[in-house]
Amino acid sequence: MSFGPRYFAGIALILIYLCADLEKDIRRRPLLLSVWSAAGAFSLLVHAAGAYLVWPGSFAIAEQLDQMWRWRYHPIVAMFTAEGPLGKLYSPARWAVGLLVLGLFARLGFEIRRRLALQA
């Protein structure tokens, strides 16, 4: 029912505080900077997908208790399935939109890395 911004907000502040001392090391090491940027973009992708796409069965709690969680329920994977939020689209269109979303977040990761590298 809730993707959890209220849960994530407090933890994010603690993580940012703990990572502050690592900033210079991350910016100086190209591989670490790439991994950091990719992790940030992936995190945004997961949270955006969870917040803006309908989670399959998210309003059917009783039904969910009767079944195990499956990978196809993850918002990113669900984008590509007929049961997911883009399910009304034909398969090629669903794949095109899904790959576009993934591509945009990959681009975001590269942009984060580029900007952080410029500030090193």
N, C-alpha and C positions, 0 to 999 in steps of 0.2 A: 504494500500500500504506500509505503514511503521509501524512497531510495536512500534516505538517511542523511540529508545535508546537516541535520541537527547533530547526528552522531559524528559525522566526518569533520565538522567545523572545529571542534575542540581538539581533536587529534591532529588536524592539519596545523594548528597553531603551535603545538608542541613539536611536531616534526620540523617545521620551519625554524623554530628556535634552535633545535639540535643540529640542523644542517648549516646554520649561519657560518660556523667556523670552517666549514668545508668549501665555501664558495671559491676562494682563491685557488685551492688545489684542483677543483673541478674545472675551472676556467683555463688552467695551465696545461691540462692533459687532454689532448684531442679525443682520445678514445673514451675517457670518462665523461667528457662533455657530450659526446654523441649518445652515450648510454643514458645520461641524465636527461637530455632533451627528449629522447625516445620514450623514456619512462614517464616524463611529464605529459607528453602528447597522448600516450596510451591511457594514462589516468584520466585526462580530460575526455577522451573518447568514451571510456567506460561510464563515467559519470553523466556525460551528455546523453548517451544512449539510454541509460537507466532512467534519467529524468524526463526525457522527451519522447521516448518510444514506449508504447504500451507493453508491459511485461506480460507474456502469455499467462493467463490464469491469475493475474494479480488481484482480481476482485472475487476470486472463488476460493477463499481460504479453506473451507471444508473439503473441497475437491483436492486441493494441494496436499492436505494432510494424508490423503489416501495414496499418494504417488511419490516416488522418489524424484529428486531433482535430476534433470538431465541437461547435458551441455546445450541442447537445442533451445533451452529456456533462457540462456544467456542473451541479453539484448543484442549483442553484436551478431551472434549466430542466428538469432531469431529474425534479424533483418532479411536473411536470405531464404527463409522457409515460407511455405504457403500459409502456415498458421501464425506467422509473425505479423508485425505492424504494417508491413508492406505487402501482405498476402493478397490484397485485392489487385495488385499489379501482376501482369504476366511474368513468368520466370525471367525472361531476358531483361525486362524493365526493372524487376526487383534486383537482379544482379548488378545492373548498371547503376542504380541508385546506391546500393550497398557498397559497391567498389568506389563510387564517387565519394561517399562519406569517409571510407577508409583512406582514400587518397588525400582528401582534404586534411585529415588529421596527420597523415604522414608528412604532408607539406608543412603543417604547423610545427611538427617536430624538427624539421630542417630549419625552419625560420627561427625557432627558439635557439637552436644550436648556433646559427649564424649570428644572431644578436648577442648571445653570450660570449661568443668568440671575439666579436668586435670590442667588447668591453674588457677583455683580458689584459 
